[in-house]
Amino acid sequence: MRLEGKAAIVTGAARGLGASIAADLVREGARVMLCDILVEQGQAVAREIGEGAVFRALDVTKADQWAEAVTAAEARLGTVDILVNNAAMIEQVPYDDVTEELFRAIFEVNALGTFLGMKAVVPAMRRAGAGSIVNISSTAGIHSSGGLAYTGSKFAITGLTKTGAHMLGPERIRINSVHPGWMRTPQTEAAPLDWVASLQPLRAVMDTREVAKLVSFLASDDASMITGSAYVIDAGALLMGARDIVDRMHEHMA
Ligand SMILES: NC(=O)c1ccc[n+]([C@@H]2O[C@H](COP(=O)([O-])OP(=O)(O)OC[C@H]3O[C@@H](n4cnc5c(N)ncnc54)[C@H](O)[C@@H]3O)[C@@H](O)[C@H]2O)c1
């Protein structure tokens, strides 16, 4: 129960990774406000998690909704000690199909939404005397592996994390990014994940609960000296690349 006495906001918590993160934070003793634009699904997930979980509708691209959500979280949960910026829009289309409109939509949710969340919770974290923000990026935010706009937005999250961590460190507000590789979520339902697993060094595709455990650790005081760091959790996928070319070269030469 490493999060006993703490209160958290998790965005994009109505399904997928966000729902797993909310459940793990509650399992570790936190009180959690799950936020999403999917209201019925979010309410159902909060009910399923049970005591310690409440749901609130929030569109992360709207600053006024963020202000109201933080006020509501302080009223219902007491403080805001933890924020997990997880909500995202995913895009994987060819170069010519990335329009200005699509680019703006992806950046609004993934980059602006993360920025607005970081801005909104800091006054509450100052009142609490400390805080931990975990921004969900992707392996695409370390190495190019997603769509053009998606990858750009996930690199933006890495930059927001490191600069924010530097600026807020003196106030005991820590910010780290988590960079998952392939996970089984509604977003990846159509992807051939068993085939992906057969290629990855650990011969597996992650379950969201494995990523949630890393988030709970970073949110907790066990990580009190960790800030500005980028944590990759990807079943070894980023080890591929140059190494993969060498292996294929040996196969080709055999
Ligand atoms: N699934 C993967 O393999 C994978 C890999 C790397 C990184 N990620 C990252 O993990 C996170 C979760 O991904 P997922 O696969 O669970 O996705 P998902 O689409 O299942 O969940 C995303 C959630 O964000 C919510 N959301 C979207 N726009 C929103 C908005 N404007 N305001 C509030 N909520 C909004 C959605 O309603 C949804 O519930 C994302 O940041 C994603 O980029 C996922």
The ligand as an SDF file (V2000), in Angstrom:
LIG
                    3D

 44 48  0  0  0  0  0  0  0  0999 V2000
   -1.9440    0.7290  -26.7750 N   0  0  0  0  0  0  0  0  0  0  0  0
   -0.6470    0.7760  -26.9890 C   0  0  0  0  0  0  0  0  0  0  0  0
   -0.0320   -0.1980  -27.4980 O   0  0  0  0  0  0  0  0  0  0  0  0
    0.1470    2.0060  -26.6080 C   0  0  0  0  0  0  0  0  0  0  0  0
    1.5320    2.0120  -26.8780 C   0  0  0  0  0  0  0  0  0  0  0  0
    2.2880    3.1030  -26.4850 C   0  0  0  0  0  0  0  0  0  0  0  0
    1.6890    4.1700  -25.8070 C   0  0  0  0  0  0  0  0  0  0  0  0
    0.3500    4.1460  -25.5620 N   0  0  0  0  0  0  0  0  0  0  0  0
   -0.2160    5.2730  -24.8300 C   0  0  0  0  0  0  0  0  0  0  0  0
   -0.9220    4.7900  -23.6930 O   0  0  0  0  0  0  0  0  0  0  0  0
   -2.0060    5.6800  -23.3900 C   0  0  0  0  0  0  0  0  0  0  0  0
   -3.3070    4.8920  -23.3160 C   0  0  0  0  0  0  0  0  0  0  0  0
   -3.5080    4.2280  -24.5520 O   0  0  0  0  0  0  0  0  0  0  0  0
   -4.6420    3.1510  -24.7730 P   0  0  0  0  0  0  0  0  0  0  0  0
   -4.1090    2.1750  -25.7500 O   0  0  0  0  0  0  0  0  0  0  0  0
   -5.1600    2.7160  -23.4630 O   0  0  0  0  0  0  0  0  0  0  0  0
   -5.7080    4.0570  -25.5700 O   0  0  0  0  0  0  0  0  0  0  0  0
   -7.3020    4.0620  -25.5300 P   0  0  0  0  0  0  0  0  0  0  0  0
   -7.7150    4.7630  -26.7830 O   0  0  0  0  0  0  0  0  0  0  0  0
   -7.8530    2.7310  -25.2320 O   0  0  0  0  0  0  0  0  0  0  0  0
   -7.5870    5.0260  -24.2910 O   0  0  0  0  0  0  0  0  0  0  0  0
   -7.4030    6.3990  -24.3960 C   0  0  0  0  0  0  0  0  0  0  0  0
   -8.4680    7.0830  -23.5700 C   0  0  0  0  0  0  0  0  0  0  0  0
   -8.2800    8.4980  -23.7130 O   0  0  0  0  0  0  0  0  0  0  0  0
   -9.5520    9.0940  -23.7960 C   0  0  0  0  0  0  0  0  0  0  0  0
   -9.5020   10.3970  -24.4280 N   0  0  0  0  0  0  0  0  0  0  0  0
   -9.2860   10.6900  -25.7310 C   0  0  0  0  0  0  0  0  0  0  0  0
   -9.3970   12.0070  -25.9450 N   0  0  0  0  0  0  0  0  0  0  0  0
   -9.6870   12.5670  -24.7430 C   0  0  0  0  0  0  0  0  0  0  0  0
   -9.9380   13.8950  -24.3180 C   0  0  0  0  0  0  0  0  0  0  0  0
   -9.9120   14.9360  -25.1720 N   0  0  0  0  0  0  0  0  0  0  0  0
  -10.1740   14.1120  -23.0020 N   0  0  0  0  0  0  0  0  0  0  0  0
  -10.2250   13.0780  -22.1280 C   0  0  0  0  0  0  0  0  0  0  0  0
  -10.0310   11.7950  -22.4800 N   0  0  0  0  0  0  0  0  0  0  0  0
   -9.7670   11.5550  -23.7750 C   0  0  0  0  0  0  0  0  0  0  0  0
  -10.3670    8.0930  -24.6160 C   0  0  0  0  0  0  0  0  0  0  0  0
  -11.7680    8.3150  -24.4830 O   0  0  0  0  0  0  0  0  0  0  0  0
   -9.8930    6.7650  -24.0580 C   0  0  0  0  0  0  0  0  0  0  0  0
  -10.6920    6.3270  -22.9820 O   0  0  0  0  0  0  0  0  0  0  0  0
   -1.9960    6.7560  -24.4810 C   0  0  0  0  0  0  0  0  0  0  0  0
   -1.2860    7.8790  -24.0140 O   0  0  0  0  0  0  0  0  0  0  0  0
   -1.2450    6.0890  -25.6180 C   0  0  0  0  0  0  0  0  0  0  0  0
   -0.6420    7.0200  -26.4830 O   0  0  0  0  0  0  0  0  0  0  0  0
   -0.4500    3.0930  -25.9470 C   0  0  0  0  0  0  0  0  0  0  0  0
  1  2  1  0
  2  3  2  0
  2  4  1  0
  4  5  1  0
  4 44  2  0
  5  6  2  0
  6  7  1  0
  7  8  2  0
  8  9  1  0
  8 44  1  0
  9 10  1  0
  9 42  1  0
 10 11  1  0
 11 12  1  0
 11 40  1  0
 12 13  1  0
 13 14  1  0
 14 15  2  0
 14 16  1  0
 14 17  1  0
 17 18  1  0
 18 19  2  0
 18 20  1  0
 18 21  1  0
 21 22  1  0
 22 23  1  0
 23 24  1  0
 23 38  1  0
 24 25  1  0
 25 26  1  0
 25 36  1  0
 26 27  1  0
 26 35  1  0
 27 28  2  0
 28 29  1  0
 29 30  1  0
 29 35  2  0
 30 31  1  0
 30 32  2  0
 32 33  1  0
 33 34  2  0
 34 35  1  0
 36 37  1  0
 36 38  1  0
 38 39  1  0
 40 41  1  0
 40 42  1  0
 42 43  1  0
M  CHG  2   8   1  16  -1
M  END
$$$$
